[in-house]
Amino acid sequence: MDKNRIFWPDFTRAVAILLVIIIHISAPVVVSLKEVETSSWLWANALDSIARISVPLFFMISGFLLLNKDIDIIKSIKRANNRILLPMIFWSFFYISYSAYEYGIEYYLNYNYMGLLKTPAQYHLWFFYDMLILYITIPFMRAIIERKLTIYFIFLCFLKELFLFLPVDNYFEFSPVSTFAGYMLAGHYIGNLNKIKKWTYKASAFIFFILFFVTFVRTYQLSFEAGTLVQDYYSYTSPNIIIMSICAFFIMSRIKIDTKWIKYPIIIISRYSLGIYGIHVFVIHLLYTGKFGFKISSMENNGHIFSLLETFILVLIISLFTVILISLIKPMRKIIS
């Protein structure tokens, strides 16, 4: 373990990937509003509400790690190719290949490969598409930082989302890349703050839990009124999730853990987070369909919280050990870790 390694980025990235797994495990329960018991749905809603900061955390930690370096356009494109495009291509064809295995070789022959330019091969792979564009626009974001326009740009990005969230017609058009660029710039700005007063941590934690409660309650109210899941407050670009994510990132950016037996597994999860992100949906599917010789799903026992936790633990362990084994193949290391 590198003694000079800054720990909090690993901690933040590890938390982010764990929360991503929670979102995809709780999803079958929260969308089954009428099929599961209310108590089970509320637990899943609570987990999903707090886990929605996951993807913003990934964008913000990327902003902190990438925007501190002066990278020209050519280097930015090369970095995007090596770190994002290659994993995106690998995981796309991985899921296409598995579908061909299940449905026959005709799936390969009839697949709309040009459609991959618009639609990911698996729902969670959208993240790679947006990250690819953000990597390419790093020189643009560096120019914003150098001209001391960071706060101004962050403000414009998130102000636009506030207008879109309001239940009134307005002229602002939605552009996820600009909002996610706002997250990256926010990560750079927060990660480089110095001389922070102690009361700001308590204020951030207080705001975080207030908005978590708002997300939980409003999702409950709107969903039960509509008779189906309403995800307005789950959106990664909704004002509540934006502020929750910024508060959480601010607190995590000051995390210090000196105990080695706690730090090491966190660093391992962080190191293989990209691979875990790619494979965990596949593992969820294998557990659900009984491909391991037994069936495990968050929907077991009517979506009980213990079924959620059991599924989460198994998905994490299987995903982590699988990507560690894959990383033993040298050419695969850049794709997996």
C-alpha positions in Angstrom: 0.0 0.0 0.0 1.4 3.4 -1.0 1.9 5.5 2.1 1.7 8.7 0.2 -1.7 7.8 -1.4 -4.5 10.2 -0.5 -7.2 8.0 1.1 -10.4 10.0 0.8 -10.7 9.6 -3.0 -10.6 5.8 -2.5 -13.1 6.1 0.2 -15.5 8.2 -1.9 -15.1 5.9 -4.9 -15.7 2.8 -2.8 -18.9 4.3 -1.3 -20.1 5.3 -4.7 -19.8 1.8 -6.2 -21.5 0.3 -3.2 -24.4 2.7 -3.6 -24.7 1.9 -7.3 -25.1 -1.8 -6.4 -27.8 -0.8 -3.8 -29.7 1.2 -6.5 -29.9 -1.8 -8.8 -30.7 -4.2 -6.1 -33.5 -2.1 -4.6 -34.9 -1.2 -8.0 -37.1 -4.4 -8.4 -38.7 -3.6 -5.0 -39.4 0.1 -5.5 -40.9 -0.5 -8.9 -43.2 -3.1 -7.4 -45.3 -0.7 -5.4 -48.5 -2.8 -5.5 -46.8 -6.2 -5.3 -44.7 -5.9 -2.1 -45.6 -5.0 1.5 -45.5 -1.3 2.4 -42.8 -1.8 5.0 -40.5 -3.5 2.4 -41.2 -0.8 -0.1 -40.3 1.9 2.4 -37.0 0.3 3.2 -36.2 0.0 -0.5 -37.2 3.6 -1.0 -35.0 4.7 1.9 -32.0 2.9 0.5 -32.6 4.1 -3.0 -33.1 7.7 -1.8 -29.7 7.8 -0.1 -28.0 5.8 -2.8 -28.8 8.4 -5.5 -25.7 10.3 -4.7 -23.6 7.5 -6.1 -23.2 8.6 -9.7 -22.7 12.3 -8.8 -19.9 11.1 -6.4 -18.2 9.3 -9.3 -18.3 12.5 -11.4 -17.1 14.7 -8.6 -14.2 12.4 -7.7 -13.2 12.3 -11.4 -13.3 16.1 -11.4 -10.9 16.2 -8.4 -8.5 13.7 -9.8 -8.5 14.9 -13.5 -9.0 18.7 -13.4 -5.9 19.3 -11.2 -3.7 18.4 -14.1 -3.1 20.5 -17.2 -4.0 18.2 -20.1 -4.1 19.2 -23.7 -6.7 18.0 -26.2 -4.6 15.1 -27.6 -3.8 13.7 -24.2 -7.4 14.1 -23.2 -8.6 12.1 -26.2 -5.9 9.4 -25.5 -7.0 9.2 -21.8 -10.7 9.0 -22.9 -9.8 6.1 -25.2 -7.8 4.1 -22.7 -9.8 4.7 -19.6 -13.4 4.9 -20.9 -13.8 3.9 -24.5 -12.1 0.5 -24.2 -14.0 -0.5 -21.1 -17.2 0.7 -22.7 -16.6 -1.4 -25.8 -15.6 -4.4 -23.8 -18.6 -4.4 -21.5 -21.0 -3.7 -24.4 -19.8 -6.8 -26.3 -19.7 -8.7 -23.1 -23.5 -8.2 -22.5 -24.2 -8.7 -26.2 -22.3 -12.0 -26.1 -24.2 -13.2 -23.1 -27.5 -12.4 -24.8 -26.3 -14.4 -27.8 -25.4 -17.3 -25.5 -29.0 -17.2 -24.1 -30.9 -16.5 -27.3 -28.7 -18.1 -30.0 -26.1 -17.0 -32.5 -28.8 -15.2 -34.5 -28.8 -12.5 -31.8 -25.2 -11.7 -32.9 -26.2 -11.6 -36.5 -29.3 -9.5 -36.1 -28.0 -7.1 -33.5 -28.2 -3.4 -34.4 -24.6 -2.5 -33.8 -25.0 1.0 -35.1 -27.7 1.4 -32.4 -24.9 1.3 -29.8 -24.1 4.9 -30.8 -27.4 5.9 -29.2 -28.5 3.1 -26.8 -26.1 1.2 -24.5 -26.0 -2.6 -24.7 -27.1 -2.8 -21.0 -28.9 -0.1 -19.1 -26.2 0.8 -16.6 -23.5 1.4 -19.3 -24.9 4.9 -20.0 -22.4 6.1 -17.5 -19.5 5.3 -19.9 -21.1 7.3 -22.6 -21.4 10.4 -20.5 -17.9 10.0 -19.0 -16.4 9.6 -22.5 -17.8 13.0 -23.5 -16.7 14.6 -20.2 -13.1 13.2 -20.6 -12.9 14.8 -24.1 -14.1 18.1 -22.7 -11.5 18.2 -19.9 -9.4 20.9 -21.6 -12.6 23.1 -21.8 -13.2 22.6 -18.1 -9.5 23.4 -17.4 -10.0 26.6 -19.2 -12.9 27.5 -17.0 -10.8 26.8 -13.9 -7.9 28.9 -15.2 -10.1 31.8 -15.9 -11.6 31.5 -12.4 -15.1 30.8 -13.7 -15.6 27.6 -11.8 -18.3 28.8 -9.4 -20.0 30.7 -12.2 -20.2 27.6 -14.4 -21.3 25.3 -11.5 -24.0 27.9 -10.6 -25.3 28.0 -14.2 -25.4 24.2 -14.6 -27.4 23.6 -11.4 -29.6 26.7 -11.8 -30.7 25.3 -15.1 -31.7 22.0 -13.4 -33.7 24.0 -10.8 -35.7 25.6 -13.6 -36.3 22.2 -15.2 -37.4 20.7 -11.9 -40.0 23.4 -11.2 -43.6 22.5 -12.3 -43.7 25.4 -14.8 -42.9 25.6 -18.5 -39.6 27.4 -19.2 -37.1 27.9 -22.0 -34.2 26.0 -20.6 -33.3 22.8 -22.4 -31.9 19.7 -20.6 -28.3 18.7 -21.3 -27.0 16.0 -19.0 -23.3 16.6 -20.1 -23.3 20.2 -18.9 -24.8 19.2 -15.5 -22.4 16.3 -15.1 -19.6 18.7 -16.0 -20.9 20.9 -13.2 -20.4 17.9 -10.8 -16.9 17.5 -12.1 -16.0 21.1 -11.5 -17.7 21.0 -8.1 -15.5 18.0 -7.2 -12.4 19.9 -8.2 -13.4 23.0 -6.3 -14.5 21.2 -3.1 -11.5 18.8 -3.1 -9.1 21.7 -3.2 -10.7 23.8 -0.4 -8.5 24.8 2.5 -9.0 26.2 6.0 -12.6 24.9 6.4 -14.4 25.8 9.6 -15.7 22.9 11.7 -19.3 24.1 11.7 -19.5 23.5 7.9 -19.3 19.7 8.4 -22.2 19.7 10.8 -24.2 22.0 8.5 -23.4 19.8 5.5 -24.5 16.7 7.4 -27.7 18.4 8.6 -28.6 19.6 5.0 -27.8 16.1 3.7 -30.2 14.3 6.1 -33.0 16.9 5.6 -32.8 16.5 1.8 -32.6 12.7 2.2 -35.8 12.9 4.2 -37.4 15.1 1.6 -36.4 12.7 -1.2 -37.8 9.7 0.8 -41.1 11.4 1.8 -41.9 13.1 -1.6 -41.1 9.8 -3.5 -43.5 8.0 -1.1 -46.2 10.6 -1.4 -46.1 11.0 -5.2 -45.8 7.2 -5.8 -48.7 6.3 -3.6 -50.8 9.0 -5.1 -50.0 7.8 -8.7 -50.2 4.1 -7.8 -46.7 3.6 -9.4 -43.2 4.6 -8.7 -42.6 8.4 -9.4 -38.9 9.0 -9.8 -38.7 12.8 -10.0 -36.8 13.1 -6.7 -34.5 10.2 -7.7 -33.0 12.0 -10.7 -29.3 12.7 -10.5 -30.0 16.2 -11.7 -32.8 17.1 -9.3 -32.0 19.9 -6.9 -32.3 17.6 -3.8 -29.8 15.1 -5.2 -27.4 17.8 -6.4 -27.2 19.4 -3.0 -27.2 16.0 -1.1 -24.3 14.9 -3.4 -22.3 18.1 -2.8 -22.8 17.8 1.0 -21.8 14.2 1.0 -18.7 14.9 -1.1 -17.7 17.8 1.1 -17.8 15.5 4.2 -16.0 12.6 2.5 -13.3 14.8 1.2 -12.1 15.3 4.8 -12.4 11.6 5.8 -9.3 10.2 7.6 -9.0 6.5 8.6 -5.7 5.2 9.9 -6.7 1.7 10.8 -5.1 -0.6 8.1 -7.6 -3.4 8.2 -10.4 -0.9 7.4 -8.4 1.1 4.8 -7.2 -1.9 2.8 -10.5 -3.4 1.7 -11.8 0.1 0.9 -8.8 0.7 -1.3 -9.3 -2.7 -3.0 -13.0 -1.9 -3.7 -12.0 1.5 -5.0 -9.2 0.1 -7.3 -11.6 -2.4 -8.9 -14.7 -0.1 -8.9 -14.8 0.3 -12.7 -14.8 -3.5 -13.1 -17.4 -3.9 -10.4 -19.6 -1.3 -12.1 -19.4 -3.2 -15.4 -20.1 -6.7 -14.0 -22.4 -6.3 -11.1 -25.6 -6.2 -13.2 -24.5 -9.5 -14.8 -24.0 -11.0 -11.3 -27.5 -9.8 -10.2 -29.0 -11.5 -13.2 -27.1 -14.8 -12.5 -28.3 -14.8 -8.9 -31.9 -14.0 -9.9 -32.0 -16.8 -12.6 -30.3 -19.4 -10.4 -27.2 -19.8 -12.6 -25.1 -20.5 -9.5 -27.3 -23.4 -8.5 -29.5 -21.3 -6.2 -31.7 -18.2 -6.5 -31.2 -15.0 -4.6 -33.1 -11.9 -5.3 -34.1 -8.7 -3.5 -37.7 -9.7 -4.3 -37.5 -12.8 -2.1 -39.7 -12.8 1.0 -41.9 -10.0 -0.5 -38.9 -7.7 -0.9 -37.9 -7.9 2.8 -35.0 -5.7 3.9 -32.9 -8.8 4.8 -33.3 -10.1 1.2 -32.0 -6.8 0.0 -29.0 -6.9 2.3 -28.3 -10.6 1.5 -28.4 -9.9 -2.3 -26.2 -6.8 -1.8 -23.5 -8.7 0.0 -23.4 -11.6 -2.5 -23.3 -9.3 -5.5 -20.5 -7.3 -4.0 -18.4 -10.3 -3.1 -18.9 -12.2 -6.3 -18.3 -9.1 -8.5 -15.2 -8.1 -6.6 -13.5 -11.5 -6.7 -14.5 -12.0 -10.3 -12.8 -8.7 -11.4 -9.8 -9.5 -9.3 -9.4 -12.8 -11.1 -10.0 -11.2 -14.5 -7.3 -8.6 -13.7 -4.7 -11.4 -13.5 -4.9 -11.4 -17.3 -2.5 -8.5 -18.0 -4.2 -7.0 -21.1 -7.5 -6.8 -19.0 -6.1 -4.7 -16.2 -6.8 -1.3 -17.9 -10.4 -2.4 -18.5 -11.1 -3.8 -15.1 -9.2 -1.5 -12.7 
